[in-house]
Amino acid sequence: MHDGWLVAAGHPRTADAAAAVLRGGGNAYDAIVAAGFAAAVCEPGFTSLGGGGFLLAHTRAGEEVLFDFFCDTPGRGLAGAPVPHFHSVDVDFGAALQEFHIGRGSVAVPGVLPGYLHVHSRLGRLSLPEVVAPAVALARDGVALTALQAWVFELLRPIFTSTAAAAALFAPDGRLLGEGDTFANPDLAAFLDDLAAGRTAGLHSGPLAAQVAGDMAAGDGLVTVDDLAAFEVVEREPLEVTFRGMRILTNPPPGFGGTLVGESLRLLEEAGSPLEWGSGAELVRRCEVLVEVDRRRTAGVSRGTTHVSVADADGNVAAMTTSNGEGSGYVVPGTGVMLNNMLGEDDLHPDGFHTAPPGERIGSMMSPTLVMDGDRPRLVLGSGGSKRIRTAIFQVVAAVVDAGVDVAEAIGAPRLHWDGDTCQVEPGHDDAAMAVLASAFPINVWPQRNLYFGGVHTVDLGAGIGAGDPRRGGVVRTGP
């Protein structure tokens, strides 16, 4: 049993930022906000201060709250019905070519920055300059790209080079940065310095809000000054379900990922007593659950996501998932912040682009989750990974709670995902078990583990350990 603090994140420097703040006397909320600011530098293909997200907290006093700072639909104050103005780019995932919509018309009202500031003000202990200091240093001095981040840069090349401002960040001197190259963002460092010192109010008011709104109006965007001024962080009661006697807390509506995680666990429990994990019968049962939940699913998700889990030594825990979609290509001048492309994500808008009225919170699959043993947190987890967010979280929770599997083993275990037609399968399952699964469902076995199947960065307070998902560069930091 570990009595100190634990951090699990998707990049070493993201985790180090949280660890530095904890060592400096901060609590879990200071640390996770510091990690979020740092991730904007270290994981720019996954998150940004111009995106949206959710944070699920359980405080030492027993308060349980979900902070919703995902994106709003824009268009307040615009005359007439909004018309979608964005352009498409093709992104080559290797196994498939996928079309994305980017440009200023793809930008929804961002929420990450007000979300971080709200959580810090509400639950943090340190000053804002102390919390942003690790991110400022990273943005100023730069961070070497890992193999994973270099792969993501290459994947997003059409977006990262779509505008001169984006290319200046990600492809200086005309060459896209690669593994081992240093990615720096001096404008972001200066912006965070100004934010911490009170010299700027951020993106949602003052001169920067006017700049964003003016650029949007000049480039077929829909975000207005009224949209930015009206954005609010919403505190919600977490969705609660039970599984094998445990309380599962996750993201409530209008997010839909938490509902689907809860439904998956409910169906698994209704199917009967736990089966031997990884056996043929268990794989079939697991896939049956995935198929049924997919049948009930009515909407899609944002893709580029990252997650951080933190527990401090005082009993505070936090799970935070954030996303920038793939990014719009538009960088707010002088800030180094690329805004999201959530309006251009067709699976976030099942009724069609721009059918929702301005000021409506967009739905998301992101599902920061706590597994509670009574009133005590047991697991703190969440995932990136588009539609695989819910299936990844479901499978890790089931492996730990149902099968008693060590959390690191549960995260590393090969996963399944039902894509609507086929059971996508990571390699590593027992051959006999795979034969049973193949007799029940059409399957496609991948040649290797892949971030397609999510990135579940988890803290296990029951065992006193953390585990980062190797599919997305996961790392763990611990301290007294």
N, C-alpha and C positions, 0 to 999 in steps of 0.2 A: 504494500500500500504506500503510495507516494503522498506525503503531506504538504508538498510545496505547490508550485504552479506548473501548468502544462500548456503548451502551445502546439497546434498542428496547422500547417499552412502549405500553400502551393509553391513557395519559393524560399530558399534559404534566407535571403535578405528580408523578405516579408516577415518570416518567423523571428529573425534577429531584431527587427524593429519592436515587435511585441515584447520580446525578452528584455531588451534594453529598458523599456518603460516599466516593466515589472520590477526589474532590479533597482530602478530609480524610485521605487515607492508607489508606483501607480497600481491601480486595480485592473480587473479583467476588462473593464470598459475603456479605460485609458489605453490599454494594450491592444485591444481589437481595433480601435479607431486608428491608432498608430500603424497597425498592420495594414489597414485599409489604405491610408495615405501612402505607405511604402509600396503596396501592390500596384498603385497607379504608376509607379516608376518601374518596378520589377516585372510586372505582368501586364504590359499595355495592350496585348492582344486579347486579354480576358476582362479587364476592368478599367475604369477611368472615373475621375471626379465628375465627368459629364454623363454618367450612366444612371442606373437605378439599383436598388437592392433592398434587403431585409435583414434585420438583426433580431434574434430571439434571446432574451435575457431571463435568467433566474438569479435573483440577488440573494445575498446572505440573509436578508430579512424575510425571504420567502415570496417576494414579488415576482410574478411571471408576466412578461409583456413582450409582444411582438411589435417592433418598430418597422413600419412600412414606409420606405422612401423610394418606392419604385416610380416609374415615369408616368406622367399625365399626358393625355391627348391635348395638343395645342389648338390654338385658333381663337382664344378669347379676344373680342373686339374686332375681329375681321368681318368685313361685310360679305354676305353671300356664303354659299356652301363651299367649304374647302375642296380644292382639287389636288390630287396627289401629283407632286412634281419631284420625281427622283429618277435616277438611271440605274441600270442593272450592270453588275459585273459577275463574271464567272470565277468561282473559286474551286480549284482542283484538289479534292481530298484524296486523290490516288485511286480509290475504288469507285469514285463517283465525282461528276462535275455538278456543282450546285450554283444556282443563280441567287444573288443577293441584291437588294436595293439600297443604294447609298445616295449621298448628296444632301444638301441642306433641307430638301423636302422630306427626308427620312427622319429628321430629328424630332423626338418627343421631348417634353419638358423634363429636364434632368432632375434627379433627386439625391444622388450620392453625397454631394458636398453638404447640403442642408441636413441630410441624415446623420452624417458624421458629427457635425456641429451640435445637433440636437442631442444625440446620445451622450456626447462628451459633457455637455452642459447639465444634462439630467442625471447622469450616473457616474461621471468621471471624478477623479480626485486631484490630478495634477493640472497645471496650467496648460493652456493650448500651445504656447511655444514649446513646452517640454514634450508634448504629444506629437507635434509635427516635426520635431528636430531630426529624427532618423530619416524621414522622407526627404527633408530639405537637403541633407548631406548626400543622400543617394542621387537625387536629381541633379545636384551641383557637380558631384564628382563622377557620377556615372556608375553603371553596374555592368559586369561582363555578361553577355548573353549565354545562357545555358543551351544545350542541344535542343531541349524542348522549346524554349522561347525562340530560338533561331528557326525551328521548323514552323512555329506559329507565324513568325514574321513572313516566311516564304509563302505560307498558306494564304496570308492576307495581303500579299504583295499588291494585288489590284486596288486594294483600299488604301494601303499605306503609301502608295505612290499616286493616288488619284488627284491630289491637289499639291500645289507648291509647298504649302505649310506642312502638310503631312510628310511629304518627301524630305523636307529639311530636317525633320525629326528622325525618320526611320531609314532614309537613304541619303545621308549627307554625301556630298561629292559624287552623287549620281549612282551610288552602289548601295543596294539594300544591305543593312547590317546582318552579319552572320555569327555563327558560334564563336565565342571568344572575343568578339568585338565589344567595345564599350558603348552602351546606350546611355546618353545623358540628356537631361531636359532642363537647361538653365532657366528657361522662362517659368517652368513649373516651380523650381526652387525659389525664384524671386516672388512668384505669386503666393506661395505658402508662407514665406517670410512676411509679406505684407498682410496676409490674412491673420497670422498669429499676432502681429503687432497692432492690428486694428486699422491699418492703412487702407484696406479694402474690405468691403462688405461681402465679397464673393461674386458669384455669377448671377444672383437673383435680384439684385437691386443696384442702384447707382450707375456709374459710367459703364461698367461691364455689361449690365443688363441692357442698357441702351445700345451698346456695341453689338451684342448678340442679336437683338431684335432688328436692328438696322441691317445687319448682314443677312438675316433670314429674309427680310422683306425684299432685299436686292437680289436674292438668289433662289426664289421660289420656295422659301421655307415658310413655316406656319407659326413658329414660336414668337410670341409677342411679349412686350413688357408686362402686360396684364397677366399673361400665363406665368411668367417668372415670379412676379410679386405675389400671386395667389397660391403658389405651391406650398403645401403643408406636409410635414411628417405626421403620419397617423399612428397613434398607439392603439393596438388592437389586443383583445384577449386571445391568447393562442388557441388554436383548434386542439382539442384533447380527445384522444381515443385510448382504448385499453388493448393491450396485447399480452397474453400469458401473465396477467396480473400486474403488468407494468403500465404506468401512465406514459403515453406518447404525446408530447407537445410539439406542434408544428405550425406551419403558416396557414392561417384561415383564409376564406374568401375575402376579397375578390381574387387573390391568388388561388390557383387550382392544384398546384403540385402537392401541397400538404394533404388536401382531401384525397388525392389519389394514393399517396403513401399510406394514409390511414385505411383506405378501402382495401389496399393490397394486404395489409397486416390482418385486417378483419377477416377477409376471405381465407387467408392461410390458416388462421385459428379455427374457422368454421370447418375447414377440410379435415380436421382431426388432429390427433397427437403428432408431435414432431416425428419425422422420418429421419433415417440416417443421412446426414448432410452429404450431398454429392452422389448419393446412390441414384440408380435409374429411376426408381419410383419417386424420389424426392425431386429430381430434375423435372419429371413430367408434372408433378403437382405444382412446382414453382412456375413452370411455363403456363400451366392452366390458369393460374392466378394472373400472370402477366397478360394473357390473352383476354381474360374477362374484364380486367381493368381497362385495357386498351379499347375494348368494345364500348365501355362506358365513357371514355374520354371524349371531350367535345372541343378541345382547343389545344394549341401548341405552345411553343416556348421560345425564349431567347437562347442564343447558342453560346456566345463567348462569356463564360462565367468562371468565377473563382470563389473559394470558400476558406474561411479561417475559423478555427475553434480554439477557445481560451478558457482555462479555469485558473483562478488565483488561489492563493493559500488561505484566503478568508471565507471561501465558500461561494464566491460569485462566479457564474459561468456565462458564456456568451457564444452564440453560433451566428456567423454572418456570411451571407452569400450576396455577391454583387456581380453586375454584368454591364457591358457596354454594347451588347449585341456583337456585331463585328466592327462597329465604328462607322461613322458617316463620311469620314474624310475631312470634315470641317473642324479646324482647330481655332478655338477662341483666341484672337490676336493678343499676344503678350502674356498668355497664361500657360501655354503648353498643354492645354486640356482639349482633347478631341471629344466632341459630343457624339452621342449614341445614334444608332439608326433604327430605333424601335418602331417607328412608323412604317419602315420598309420591310418589317418581318411579317410575311404573310400568315405565318402560323400563330402570330399574336392577335391577328384580326380575322377570325373565321368568317365574319359576316361581310368582309371586304374592306379595302383600305378606306379610311376616313369616314366610316359609317357611324362611329361613336361621336357624341357631341364633345366640344371642348371641355376640359377640366375633369375628365373621367379617368380614374386610375386604371392603367392597363393591367391585365392579368399576367401571371407569370408562373412557370413551373418551379421556380426556385423555392426551396423548402428547408431552411435551417430547422433543425430538429433536436429535441432533448428527449432522452429516454429516462424516465423518473422511476425510481424504486420508492414508492410512497412520495414523500416530500424531498427526497434526496436525489440529486442528479446522478445518473449512472453513465450515460453516454451523451456526449456533445458532438453533433455531427451535421454534415450537409455535403453538398456536392455541386460541381459544375457538370455540364454535359448535356444540355438541351433536353430532349425527350427522355434521355437516359437518367436524368437526375432522380426521378421518382423510383426507377427500377434499381438504381445503384443503392440508394438509401434503404429501400425495402430489403434488399438482399443482405446488406451488412447487418441491419438490425435483426433480421431473421437468423442469420448465422450465429450472432453473439447470444441472443436471447433464447432461441429455439434449440440450437445445437451446442451451446457452451463453447463456441470456437473463440480462441484468442483474437482480440480485435485486429492485430496486425495480419494474422492469417485470414480473417474474414475479409479484410480489405484487399489482400493479395489474391484471394481465391478467384478463379475464373467465373465470369458473369454471363448471364443470359439477358437478352432483350428481344421482346416481340415487336416487330416493326409494322405490324398490320397484316403481313403476309407470311413472314418467315421468322423463325427463332434465330436471331443472331447469337453466335456462341463464341466465347473466347476459348483459345486452346488450353489444354491442361486437365480436362475432365478424364475420368476413367473411361477406357474404351468400351467396356461392357455397359456402363451407365449411358454413354453416348448412343450406343445401339438401341437401348430402350427408348431414349428421347427421340431418336430418328424414326422409330416405328410409330410414334404418336404425332409428331409435328414435322413439317418441312424445316430443315436446319441449314444454316450457312456457317461453317466453322472458319473463323478468322485465322490467318497464319501466325499472328502474334497478338499480345496484349496491346490495347490501344486506348487513347484518351476518349475515343468515341463512347466508351462504356462508363464514363464519369471520372470523378476525382474526389473520393470521400475522405476528407481530412478530419480525423476523429480524436477526441480525448475520452478515454475510458477511466472514469473516476473510481469505478468498482475495483479495477485491477491496478489503478495508479499509474497508467501508461498512456502515451499518445501514439498515434500512427498516421503517417502521411501516405497518401495514395501514390504509388510509384508511376501510375499512368499519367499523372499531371505534376510530376516533380515534387511530390509531397515530402515535407520534412517535419521534424519534431524538435522542440526545445523544452528543457525542464530546468527547474531551479528550486531552491529551498523555500 
